[in-house]
Amino acid sequence: MKKAAIVKVYGRVQGVGFRYYTQKKANELGITGYVKNRPDGSVYIEAIGEENQLELFIRWCEEGPSWAHVTKLEKQYIPLFHAEEFTIK
């Protein structure tokens, strides 16, 4: 069963390839949606995927790439939306 979520990631998550590696992980797990940097220094993600894959993806976001430092992650499940791929905005 597919689910959708908003994920907000805080910490040292900009300027460290976080968006690129998030897209790479999403593609590995079959997740669609997008990732973008926010003016407050956080990263914002909207993602859709099979429930198990989405949970794996969110768990990955709690760590991010090795040179990122995630201090906080907020997630919120939302109604499904349409996305054909995972993009960087």
C-alpha positions as CSV (number, residue, x, y, z in Angstrom):
1,M,0.0,0.0,0.0
2,K,1.4,3.4,-1.0
3,K,1.8,6.2,1.5
4,A,3.0,9.8,1.2
5,A,4.9,11.9,3.7
6,I,6.5,15.3,4.2
7,V,9.9,15.1,5.8
8,K,11.8,18.1,7.2
9,V,15.4,17.5,7.9
10,Y,17.5,19.9,10.1
11,G,21.2,20.2,10.9
12,R,24.1,20.5,8.5
13,V,22.1,19.4,5.5
14,Q,22.8,22.0,2.9
15,G,26.1,22.2,1.0
16,V,26.9,18.6,1.7
17,G,25.2,16.8,-1.2
18,F,22.1,16.0,0.8
19,R,19.7,16.6,-2.0
20,Y,21.7,14.6,-4.5
21,Y,22.1,11.6,-2.2
22,T,18.4,11.8,-1.2
23,Q,17.4,11.5,-4.9
24,K,19.8,8.6,-5.3
25,K,18.4,6.7,-2.3
26,A,14.8,7.5,-3.4
27,N,15.5,6.0,-6.9
28,E,17.0,2.9,-5.2
29,L,13.9,2.4,-3.2
30,G,11.3,3.3,-5.8
31,I,10.3,6.5,-4.1
32,T,8.8,9.4,-6.1
33,G,8.4,13.1,-5.1
34,Y,11.0,15.8,-4.6
35,V,13.6,17.4,-2.3
36,K,14.5,21.0,-2.0
37,N,16.6,23.3,0.2
38,R,14.7,25.8,2.4
39,P,15.8,29.3,3.3
40,D,16.1,28.3,7.0
41,G,18.9,25.9,6.2
42,S,16.7,22.8,6.3
43,V,15.8,20.3,3.6
44,Y,12.2,19.7,2.7
45,I,11.0,16.4,1.1
46,E,7.7,15.2,-0.2
47,A,7.8,11.5,-0.9
48,I,5.5,8.7,-2.0
49,G,6.2,5.0,-1.9
50,E,5.2,1.6,-0.8
51,E,4.9,1.7,3.0
52,N,8.0,-0.4,3.8
53,Q,10.1,1.4,1.2
54,L,9.0,4.8,2.5
55,E,9.9,3.9,6.0
56,L,13.4,2.8,4.9
57,F,13.7,6.1,3.0
58,I,12.7,8.1,6.1
59,R,15.1,6.2,8.3
60,W,17.9,6.9,5.8
61,C,17.0,10.6,6.0
62,E,17.6,10.5,9.7
63,E,21.3,10.0,8.9
64,G,21.8,11.3,5.3
65,P,25.1,11.1,3.6
66,S,28.2,10.6,5.8
67,W,29.3,14.3,5.8
68,A,25.8,15.6,6.8
69,H,24.9,16.0,10.4
70,V,21.1,15.6,11.0
71,T,20.0,17.1,14.3
72,K,16.2,16.8,13.9
73,L,13.8,15.1,11.5
74,E,10.1,15.8,11.4
75,K,7.7,13.7,9.4
76,Q,4.0,14.0,8.6
77,Y,1.9,11.6,6.6
78,I,-0.2,13.3,3.9
79,P,-2.8,12.3,1.3
80,L,-1.3,10.7,-1.8
81,F,-0.3,13.0,-4.6
82,H,1.0,12.3,-8.1
83,A,4.7,12.2,-8.9
84,E,6.3,10.2,-11.7
85,E,9.9,10.5,-10.5
86,F,12.0,11.9,-7.6
87,T,13.4,15.3,-8.5
88,I,15.6,18.0,-7.0
89,K,14.0,21.4,-6.9
